[in-house]
Amino acid sequence: MLKSKLILWLFSLKTSLCNCHTEVRKEGFNDTRPLYSITQTGQMAGPITESSGLARVAGKETFWTHNDGGSVPALYEVDLTGRLISSRELRGVQNVDWEDLAQDAAGNLHIGDFGNNGNDRRDLRIYRINLKNPAKSETIRFQYGDQTEFPPALPDRIYDCEAFFAFGDSLYLFSKNRGRDNQVRLYVLPNQAGTHILEAKASTRIKQQVTAADVAPDGKTFALLTYGKLLLYTIGNGEINFNQPLYCLKLARKQTEGLVFVNNTDLLVTNEQGEIHLIVRERGRRRE
């Protein structure tokens, strides 16, 4: 217990020292300090021990979340305070290492069972869940096209992912930038059942590890969550890439791993310690 507390303290200290100076000076991001406020709205409890993904519940002001790998394959509905509203254990699926949630335009919920810390998994998959008719749920399987060793040498362990979202007819995955080069790699795969071979479509250097992603409901912005920062990008001409950096927000909120847009400007973030934080853009502020 003492060792765990020490590790958490060191981790919190590291994230508290993060800032957006490099992103603003060299990478084209805007400083968000005058624009956003961050408020803790609640604390998860009960069966939710390591919140690792977030998605909106259709037609309600509540959210789905789940625990990290090795836990019961279940979804938990919570409100902004962390109060448990409902839970759904899913049959026919496994929680090897669930890392993120995504939702497509048809209302399907996607569970990213693709955590791969050791870079040795050969069963990477995304469950596409139809909550109204679970019998219609499907599995999207994939592998990295350039991975030939399981695992590769330590400096080359770049095949880990904890962040994705659905946009149009595709799923967009962002690597956790492990390895020697700190490159976040963007992968795109069809939002349909089957087995797919992934090749990186784009990449960018982000020093902090990426742990979650989401796209705004209006399709104009996407966000990447890291340990210590939140990065926002503009979506131009309906294309997902790193070409239009928008905002960088310092976010020293421990081990942040869950992210969802509440509306087109505000976001909800959770960490593995169960805290819920609401990020609100001040109304009346002009978007650059």
Secondary structure, DSSP 8 states (H G I E B T S, - for coil): -HHHHHHHHHHHHHHHT--SHHHHHHS--EE-TTTEEEEEEEE--TT-SS---EEE-TTSS-EEE---TTS-SEEEEE-TT--EEEEEE-TT---SS--EEEE-TT--EEEEE---TTS--S--EEEEE-TT-GGG-EEEEEEETT--SSS--GGG----EEEEEEETTEEEEEE---SSS-EEEEEEEESSSEEEEE---EEEE-SS-EEEEEE-TTSSEEEEEESEEEEEEE-BTTB-SSSSEEEEEEE--SSEEEEEESSSS-EEEEETT-EEEEEEE-TT----
